[in-house]
Amino acid sequence: MDSNNGTQEMSVPVEGVAGGGTAYGFNDGGLNSEPLKQSTDPTEVPTSDLVHVWCMPNTVNVGSQETPRPLETINLLAARNERESFQIAMRPKVSWAGSTPSGSVQVQCSDLCSSAGDRLVVGQSLKLRRVVPVLGVPDALVPLTQLSLLPGETSVIWVSIDVPNGQPPGQYEGEITVSAMKTDGGCSDNLGKHEKDQLCVELKNCLDIMEPIEGKPMDEVVERIKCASSSLRRILFSPSFAEFISTNGSSDMMEEDAVSNLAVRIKLRLTVWEFIIPVTPSLPAVIGVSDTVIEDRFGVEHGSEKWYEKLDLHFKWLLQYRISPYFCKWGENMRVLTYTSPWPAEHPKSDEYFSDPRLAAYAVPYRQVIAGDDSREIYLRKEVEILRSKPHWNKAYFYLWDEPLNMDHFHNVRKMASEIYAYAPDARVLTTYYCGPGDAPLAPTPFESFVKVPNLLRPHTQIYCTSEWVLGNREDLVKDIVEGLQLENREEWWTYICLGPTDPHPNWHLGMRGTQHRAVMWRVWKEGGTGFLYWGANCYEKATVPSAEVRFRRGLPPGDGVLYYPGEVFSSSSEPVASLRLERLLSGLQDYEYLKLYESKYGREEAMGLLEKTGVYMGPERYTLEHRPIDVLRGEVYNACRPS
């Protein structure tokens, strides 16, 4: 996998971003930066003389002022169906370009090969992305199309490895090379649209000349070959093509070989072990996607063909992160319409969505997503009758109201749930809450009132989804909630985060430590919840152009409700751009599966002891700030659970 050469600095239209940022911890030690020297020819000098290159764990926020460290071999452990990742940091020692940037680098990755001949292939299992700061904090993972190093700044590449389900276990090795590239007065693309169009026309003419030639007389074939050869020669020796080559890549293969021989080589070793991360997540992590935001930004009309295409793209892209997306639209007083499939239950696409083994749970809408002729009651009955006949019905839930605050809100939840139970007595209703009704306290204190909410909702709710913010550091509250569940009536306890909890508790706010992001799922596992909800993954401020600047919503902590960005903000690609926080969410969910595996073999008490003994997580204010304990925990599970 290569990065295209170029020295043009990326413009990042994300609220207030202009590069910069700081290292969040992990800034101890390092190498002294050398003063900038005169330009040096990278075809004659080793890249290591021009650029500091070192590697960092995926839980580190590597800022632009991160100091260099020694380069070491990367050793990783991964189960099958797991994604593991790390970061490559680069900081120029000197400048070798005539323009503002110190110079551009090319990054290439080899396949990872085992001694048995098995491979993890670049482009399929290995992916490189550039880390771009948002509000000065490293967060967006954009396609690696160019990498220009700026004087006095550290640039970062995120390397991820996806291990397929059927990958043979073993030791895999490969390497990543970083090469400083020679530039001739900068690599900005000076070709105008007309020149580019002309090149395309002439190249197409060559194809038109040659196709088709089947069945043509030999003298005509020879004539066509001569004509095409003449056209290609004219193109190759044209000033426009020479300009294109100098801009987009060297035409001198010997020069490329020379640069490759002088490259920094990062050795990569990956142990793939026998454990397979379950395709269907053990923990349903349901995360909201605002359909209104999609409609506004991409200019798609609700219910149009383009609207279905956009929602389908977002749904399928998010599944790779082991989350179960639901689309949502907020109404009056926090009434919320939630649905996983925009199509009705009878549509084949709905069955495709709900049957996908990667989906752990799906939201069923209480009313029609697209207005139709049926009344709400007739629609609801039809939907429920169809879904109850399907094997995936056990994944279904109804999310009707977000955080009821008074008796009227709670009354509406009970009323809506009763309508559902009339058609499906075995339906599951999920209700999020952080307090009891404000106009009719259930107990003398807010905490006691909060704990008594299930008594108010029962039997009109099966999934009690409580705010981690309210729980704070009180694990005794967790015990009270769990002990109060009526498991014989299929009651469950889930948790959610929204706004809070704040630092130092685990959350996904921008600027929190990487281990703080990952600890969200450690907390869920330790507290014993059987599901998790997050209110929004794309809930930034309204915009009406796909490439418009992304602004976080006012009144919310930076990053709250935003786990990925529109691809059009960074490039011409329509594929969403993940945040580091979304990748760490995935890592946390994979850690959850490791802990579940260990618990299944040695019991919950032993697994709890392992989590604390390794120093990974003791409580919402006591968890590791460094990455090494995470590797120790995963190594312990590997040693204890792998086949003898």
N, C-alpha and C positions, 0 to 999 in steps of 0.2 A: 504494500500500500504506500503510495507516494504522496507527498505534498507537492503541488505545483509551485514552481519557483516564482518569486515576485517580491518586490520590496514595497508595494503599496500598502499603507497601513489600513487596517480594517476600521470602517466607521461603524460604531455600534449604536443604533438608535434605540437604546433602552434607557428609560428615565434617568437623566443626569449622568450617564456613563461617558467617561472620556479616558478610560484606562486607569492605571494607578491601582491603589488598594494596598493593603498591608498584610503581612503574615500574621495569622491568628494563632499565637503560640508557636511551638515547634521552631522557634527562631534561635535556639541556643546552638552554639558551635557554628561550624562552617568554615569556609575558606576565605581568605582575604581577596577582595576584588583587585585586579590589576588595573592601573591607569590605562586609558585608551591610548593606543599607539597609532602610527600611520598605517594606512591600508596595506593589507597583505594578500598575496595571491593564493587563494585556497586550492589551486591546482598544484602548488609547490609546498605548501605548509600543512601539517596535520591539523585537522579540525579542532583537535584538543588544544592547540595553541591559540585558537581563535575564539572558542566557545567553551564555557563551563557547561557540562552535562551531568545531571545526577537524577536519581529516582526517588520518589516519595510515595507513601501509602495513600490509599484512596480516601482516608478520613482526614487528610491534612488540607486546609485551605491555603494553597500556595499563592501568596500575594506577589505583587510586582517587585517588592523589596526583599523577597526571600533570599537569604544568602546561600551561596553554593556549598555543596558538600561533596565528599568523595563519591565516585561512581562505584557501585557494587553490583554483583550479579543479582538478578531478581529471582527469588524462589517463591512460588505460589502453590497453594493447595486448592483443588476444586473438586466438588462432586460432579456427577453427570447431571445434566440439565441445570447447571449453575453458571452464573456470570461472575467472573472475578476480574478485578481491575486494579490498575496502579497509574502513577503519573510520572511523566518525564519532564523535568524542568531544564531550561536552557537560559543562559545569561552570557552576553558577549563579553569577551576580554578586550577585544580591539575591534576596530571598524575595518571592513574590507570592501565597503561600497562607497561610491562617490556621492550618494544622496544622503538624506537624513538618517534612514535606518543604518545600523551597523552592518547589516547584510542579511541575506536570506539563506535558509537552510532547507535541505531536502531530507525527509524522514522516510525510511523504507523498512518494511517488516518482512521477515521470511516466514514460511510455514513452520509450525511446530511439529517435530517428527519424533516418534518413539523408536526404540531399537528394533521393535517388531515391524516397523514400516508403516505404522498408522500415522495419520496426519490431522492437524487442525489447520485449516486453510485460511490464508489471508483473504479478506473480503467476505468470507462466510462466517468464520468463527472469530477472527481477529479484526478489530475496528479501532481506528485512531480518530480522535476528535480534538479540536482546539478548545482550551478553557478560556472563556471570555468573561471579564469582570462585569458585574451589574451593581451599580451604586458603589463601585470600588471594591466589591467582594467577588472573588472567583465563583461563577455559578453556571453560566450558559455553556453547553457543549455543542459547538458549531462544527459543521463539516470542515475538514482540513483541506482547504483549497490553496492556501498559501501560508507561509510562516516567515514574517520579517521580524528580525530581532532589533529592538531599540536600545540605544546606549543607556546603561544603568538600570535596565528593567529585566525582570525574569518573565519568560514566556513558558507556557505549560501545555503539554499534550496529555490527553486522557486516553489510556490504552485499555480496552476491554476485551475479554476472551469469553466467548460463549461455548460451553462444552455441550454437545448434543447428547440426547438420552442414550443413544446406542454407542457412544464413543468407548472403545476398549480402554480399560484402566491401564495405567503405566506412567513412565517418566517421559515427558516430552521436552524437547529442547529446540531452541531457535535463537534468532538474534534480531535486534533492531539497530539500524545504522542511522547515524545523524551526520550529514555531510554539509559543510559550508559550500555554497555555490558561487561561482564567479559571475559577476554582473558587469555589464558594459554600460556604465553611465545610468544605471537604474533599469528596472524592468517594467516600467509602466507601459501599458498597451497603447501605442501611438497610432495604430491603424484605425482609420475612420470606418464608419458603417459602409460607405460605398466600396472601399477597398476590400473589406471582408466579404461583402455581397458578391463582388466581382470574382474573388477567389472561389467562392462556393459555386457560382455559375459555371466557371471554367472547369472545375473538377466534375461537376454534374455532366457537362458536355462530354467529358472523356468517357463516363459510364454510358451515356446515350450512344456514343459512337460504337462501343464494344457490345452492347446488348440490344437485340439478341444476335448471335452469329451462327446458331445452330441451323444447318441446312443451307447456309450461304455458299456460293461458289468460292473456291480457294483463292482466286485472285482478288475477290471482294474482301475476304477475310484479311488477306495480307495488306490490302489498301487501308482497311479500318485500323489495323494494328499500327501501321506507319502514321496515320493521322492522329491516333490517340497518343502515340509516343511523342510526336511533335508537340501536341498540346501540353502533355505533362512536362516536357523539357522547357517549354515557354513559361509554365507556371513555376517550376523549380528555380529557374534563374531570374524570375521577375523580382524587382525591388520589394514589392509587397510581401512576397513569400519570405524573402530574406529578413524583412522586418518582423514578420510573424515568428520565424524561427528564433531570432535573437531575443524576442520577448518571451516566448513560451517554452523554450528548451534549446539546449546546445545541439548543433548539428555535428559537432566534433565528438565522435564516440570515444576517441582516445582520451579526450579531456574528461569525459564522464568517468571513464575507468580510473583515471588518475585521481579524481576527486573521491571515488568510491574506495580506493586503496588507502586514502588518507582519513577515512571516516572514523568517527567514534563508534565503537561497537558495544552494544549493551547485550549481555548474555541473559537469556530468559529460560528458566527451568520451571516446568509445571508438572505437579503430581496430580494425576486424575485418579480418583479412587472409586470403589465399587458402588458406593451409595448413590442412589438416584433421587434428586429432589423431586417430590411428587408433582406431577403435571397439574393436578388440581390442588391449589394451596390449602394447607391445613387450616389456615386462618383466613376467613373471608375479610378482605380489606376493601370496603366499598368506598369509592371516591367520586365526588360529584364533578360533572362537566357542564358548565352553563351553556345551554343552547342559545340563549339570548346573546351572549358574547360572540358566539360563532356566527350567528345571523348578522349582527351589526358589523363585525370586522370584515367578514368575507362577502358581505352584500348578497346573502342568499335568502330568499323568501321562505318563510316557514312552510314546510310541506312540499316545496319544489324538488325537482330531480337533483339539482345542485345541493340542496339542503341535505337530502338523504346521503349523497356522496360524501359531503363534509363530515357528517356524523359518523358514517361508516369508517372513514379514514381515521378519525380520532379514536374510535372504539378499538379497532384492530391494532393500532399503534400502541395503545396503553396496555393491552393484554400482556405484552412482553415483560412488563414490570410486576407481574403476579398480583395485579389489582383487578377488582371487578368494577368497571366504570358504570356509572348511571348518569343519564342526562337529567337536568333539572331546570325548573323555572319557578321562581318565587312569586307568591301571590300576596294577598292582603293578610296582615297580621302573622306573617311567617308561615302561612299555609303554603305547602310546596308540592308541585307536581313532579314526580320522579319516575323515570322509565329507563330501562336498559336498552330496549329495542324501540326504535321509532315506528316500526311496523306493527300492525295488529297481530294478535296471537296466531291467527290462521295463516299468516303470510309465511312462506318458506324461510325468509331471512330471519324471522324471529326464532324459528326452530334451530336454524344454524347458529345464531347467537347463543341461545340458552343451552344448546347441546355441546358447545365448545368446552372441552375438559379443562381449559385454562381458566374458565369462569367459575368462581366459587359461589357466587350469589347473584341474583338479578332482581331488579325492582320492577314491580307491576304497577302501571298507572291506575289511579282510582277513577279517572275519567279519560276521555279520548284525547290523544296527543294531537291528532288532526281531526278537526270538526267533521262530523258525519250526520247522517239522518237519524241514527238510533238515539234514543234518550240515554242519559247517563246510566240508569238502572239496567236497561236492556244491554248496553255495551258491557257493563261490568259483569253481568251474568254470563254473556257469551265468552268473554275473555277467561273468566275463571273456569268455566266448564271445559274449554279447550285445554287450558294449562294443567288442570287437575288430571287429565287423561295422559299426560306426558311423564316420562321417567324423570325429567329434570324438575318436576314440581317442588321437590324438597329444597331446591335452591331459591325458591321464590320468597319475596317479602314485599310488604306494602309500607312505604315511608310517607306518611300523610301530613305531618306537622313538624316544623323545626322549632324546638325549644318553646313549648307552651308556657305562658307566664301567668295566666289567671284562670279562674274557674270556667269562664266562657270558652277559652282555648281547650281546656281539658274535656269539657263537655262535647265540643266538636270532634275531638279525637275519638271519644267513645261512640258518638253517633255514626261517624264514618266507618269505624271498625265493625259496628253492629251490622251495617249494610253488607259489608264484605262477608261476615260470618254467616249471613243468611244464605249465601251461595256456596261458601267454602268454610265449614266449621274448623277445618285444619289449617286455615291460612295463618301466616305469621305477620303481625303488625309490629313495626319498629317505631319507637318514639325516642327522640333525643331530648334530654333535659339537664338543667344545671341547678334548678331550684324548684320549690313547691309553688303553688298558686299564691301570688302576692296579695290577693284580696281575701284570702281565707287560709291563714297559716295552719299547717297541719301539726305543728309542734312549737314549743317555746322559742327554739333557736333555729336559724337557717339551716345548720347542719342536720339537725334532727328532722326538720321538715323535708329536707332533700332525701333523706334515707326512707321516709315514709311515702314518697311519690308512688312506688309500685302498688300500694294499697288503694290509691286513688285511680290508677289506670287499670287495675286488674278487674275483669279478665279480658280487657280490650287491648292489651298489648302483650306480646310474647317476648319481644327483644327490648330490654331496658338498656338504653344507650346513654351512658352518663359522661359528663365532662371530666377530663383528667384535671382540669384547672381547679374544680371544686374539691377534688380529693386531696390536692396539695401533697403534703408529705405524710398524710395520715393513713397508714396501712390498716389501722383498725377499722376505718370506714369501709375499706374493701372487704374485710371479713364480714362486717355487718350486712353488706349488700349481698354477697354470695350466699351467706347462710339464710337469708330471707327469700331466696328464689324457690319457686315451686317447680322443681325439675319434673315432677310427674305430670305437670301441665305444659311441658315443653318450653318452660321459660328459660331465657338466656340473658347473660349480661355482657354487653359490649361497651366499649369506651370510644371517645372521640376527642380531638383537639381542635380548637377554633379560637383565634386570638391568643388565649393562654393555653397552657401555663407558660410563663416567661422564664427567662434565665434565672437559675441554672437548670431548670427542669427540661427534660427532653421535649423538643418541638422541631419544626421545620422552617423556622424563621431564617431569613438571610443574615449571615454574619455569625450565627452560632457555630460552635465547633462541629467538626465532622462526626465525632463520636456522639455528640449531643443529638444530631440528626438520626444516627443509627440506633440510639438508645430508645427511641420511641417504641420500637418493636420488642426490645429487651424488657421494657416495662410491661407491655401487654402480656408477654409470656409469664413473667413472674407474678403478676397480679391475678392471672388465671382467666382473663376475659376470653370469650369464644368468638369474638369478631371485633372489627374496628371500622370506624367511619371518619372520613375527612370531608369537609363541606365543599371544597372546590379546588380544582387543579388549574383552571384557566380564568380565574375571576379577577382580572385586571380591569382598569378603567375602560370605559367605552371608547371605541375607535371605529371608523368607517372605511379604513383602508388597510388591507392585509399587512403592508410593510410599515404601518404607522408605529411611532414610538410606543413602547410598552410602559405604562404607568401603573404602579401599584395603587390600590384603592386607598383613598384618604381615610385616616382614622384607624387603619390596621397596621400592625407591625410589618416592616418590609418583607416581602416574600409570602406573607400569609395569604392562602388561597391561590397561590400561583406555583405550580410545580413544573411547568414547561412553558415554552414560548412559541409564538408562531414562526415557522421556518422562514417565511417571507421577510421577517425583520432582518435576517442576517444574510440571505442569499436568494436566489431565484427558486429554490426548492420549496415545495409546499409541505414537506414532511416536518412535523413538529420538532422543536429543539428541546432536548431534555435538560433539566438543571442537575447540578451535582447533588442537590437534595433529593431529587427523584431517584438517582442512582443509589444513594445511600438508603433510601426507603427500601429499594429492592434488596440491598445487602442485608438490611435488618430482617426482612421477611425470610431470606435464606438462612440467617442465623436462627430464626424461630424454628425452621425445619431441623437444623442440627440439634437444637435443644429438645425438640419433640422426639427425635430419634434416640437420643441419649436417655430421655425419660422412659421411652418404651422398653428399653433394655434394663435399666437400673432403678427405675422408680423416680417419682417427682422430687422426693427429698434429696436424693443423690444428685439429681440434675440441678436443683436449687443450690446445693453445696458447691457444685462445679462452677456455676455462674459467679458465685461470691468468692470462692477460693482463687480463681484466676484473676480476680480484681476487675472483672468486666462490668458487673452491675450489682450494686447492693441496694440501691433505692434511687428515687428521682433526684436526689441531690448528691448521691454518691455513686459515681460510675467512672470508668477510666477516661482520662483526658488524652491518653496516648494510644497508639495503634497496637503495640506489641501484645498486650493482654488478649486482644481479639484473636491474634494468630495462635496464642497459647491455647485458648479455649477451643478453637477449631481443631488444633492439633491433638488435643486430649480426646475430642469426640472421634477423630479419625483413628487414633491408636486403640481406643476402647471398643469401637463399633465395627471396624473393618473385619472381614472374614479372616480367620487365622490361617 
